[in-house]
Amino acid sequence: MSAPQLPQLEPVRDDGVRAIQIGLGLWVVAGAILLLARDALADRGTQWWLAVCGAGLLVGVVELVIFTRRRAMVQARERAAAEGAGLTGAGPSGAGPTGAGPTG
């Protein structure tokens, strides 16, 4: 008995930048709310929640820089591949009538 054939999966075409932007926005909202309630945090001894929001913002900004650069590199690579595919066979290749090299 052979194993069932699994379908080929397509790679996900999402670069994650939008998810990071949403996450950063949520950290900003949470930090603003906690800043407004910092007296209540001090009464409960939970001021460290502000530090957690700060750390979340810091990590998010670093991720945003990394993922944005990665997206730009992937787009440049895809553009170069598309231009290379478009040039194949379109211009003079330097091959002679036999295709063996330049004629001179």
Beta strands, then each sheet from edge to edge (+ up, - down):
end
